[in-house]
């Protein structure tokens, strides 16, 4: 007879057939990821064997249109895969999440370009979507220069995306909605990397800075930034009728959620074994520990339920949901970030001095989750901005 568990009481988060098939893929490559985890943390980059295992499992292209060599899995399925990867190695999950988000631009690019970048290339396509560059408009395209940060997964990338403001005669070109912004894709050979990724957590992502200096980018290798707030135009190859902005937070939130799941699981394993100094029984017998662990468990479960429900709503209403849907996505991401970091903190603190050692899973979870939730998609600012919208104001990202 199967034993009852908390998860059995939450059927909405149990995997469907598609999700289970993809979780099985993760399970098959789990030994490769786990074996290289400490090396990645030391060397600040994910190893080639891990990348090849991910590639062969189809994970980097799981959220790309089938027309462009991807698998076009459901948003909830992809989220579950990222969570599972994060339980093994958050840095791997983060990189696959970034690739998933950038892969969404395949629905905005011309089909020939998307075919070249995603179907005909088996390397990653990653980069920076913060507009820290300038793209001077010239006949047929743009001349791009700038420096970008947080190029997660760039060690295994063949193409880099660079967000830049468009200039004309050196002056930023403006539209009715503000400065004109474009995403420009450049091949690796046009990029110079800087060794800058010395961080508290997510060390294995290799999220270094990179620069591009006066490189010509044809217009067909660019996306209008204003379009990313809307679902991509309908065409046969379109994978999802969901805007880039509404899709992106699922990648970062799923990583944070997987980290929290790992932390709570690690503490439960520790609690039945560890007896604190001066105590006569294990941590698991402490009423204080029991109460706080239960709170952490439900912080994680409520985050998981919320993320799954919002994924379903985005899948159903991505094309028609408009600003109310965007507000929900942002509130979901901020709530998941708040819940998961709180759950990890509880587990980390309950473990006592054990959690300060680099050999502790809790130490790693603590570092990784507090690095992950610094991402703009998980910012607590979303509470304020969505609250302003709910009270009749504009829906902004920042004041």
Secondary structure as GFF3:
##gff-version 3
##sequence-region A 1 399
A	DSSP	three_ten_helix	6	9	.	.	.	ID=ss1
A	DSSP	three_ten_helix	11	13	.	.	.	ID=ss2
A	DSSP	alpha_helix	17	43	.	.	.	ID=ss3
A	DSSP	alpha_helix	48	56	.	.	.	ID=ss4
A	DSSP	three_ten_helix	66	68	.	.	.	ID=ss5
A	DSSP	alpha_helix	75	88	.	.	.	ID=ss6
A	DSSP	alpha_helix	90	103	.	.	.	ID=ss7
A	DSSP	three_ten_helix	104	107	.	.	.	ID=ss8
A	DSSP	alpha_helix	111	114	.	.	.	ID=ss9
A	DSSP	pi_helix	115	119	.	.	.	ID=ss10
A	DSSP	beta_strand	124	138	.	.	.	ID=ss11
A	DSSP	beta_strand	141	151	.	.	.	ID=ss12
A	DSSP	three_ten_helix	154	156	.	.	.	ID=ss13
A	DSSP	beta_strand	157	168	.	.	.	ID=ss14
A	DSSP	beta_strand	171	172	.	.	.	ID=ss15
A	DSSP	beta_strand	174	175	.	.	.	ID=ss16
A	DSSP	beta_strand	178	179	.	.	.	ID=ss17
A	DSSP	beta_strand	181	187	.	.	.	ID=ss18
A	DSSP	three_ten_helix	188	190	.	.	.	ID=ss19
A	DSSP	beta_strand	192	194	.	.	.	ID=ss20
A	DSSP	three_ten_helix	203	205	.	.	.	ID=ss21
A	DSSP	beta_strand	208	218	.	.	.	ID=ss22
A	DSSP	three_ten_helix	219	221	.	.	.	ID=ss23
A	DSSP	beta_strand	222	224	.	.	.	ID=ss24
A	DSSP	three_ten_helix	225	229	.	.	.	ID=ss25
A	DSSP	alpha_helix	244	271	.	.	.	ID=ss26
A	DSSP	three_ten_helix	283	285	.	.	.	ID=ss27
A	DSSP	alpha_helix	287	317	.	.	.	ID=ss28
A	DSSP	alpha_helix	322	350	.	.	.	ID=ss29
A	DSSP	three_ten_helix	352	356	.	.	.	ID=ss30
A	DSSP	alpha_helix	361	372	.	.	.	ID=ss31
A	DSSP	three_ten_helix	376	378	.	.	.	ID=ss32
A	DSSP	alpha_helix	381	390	.	.	.	ID=ss33
###
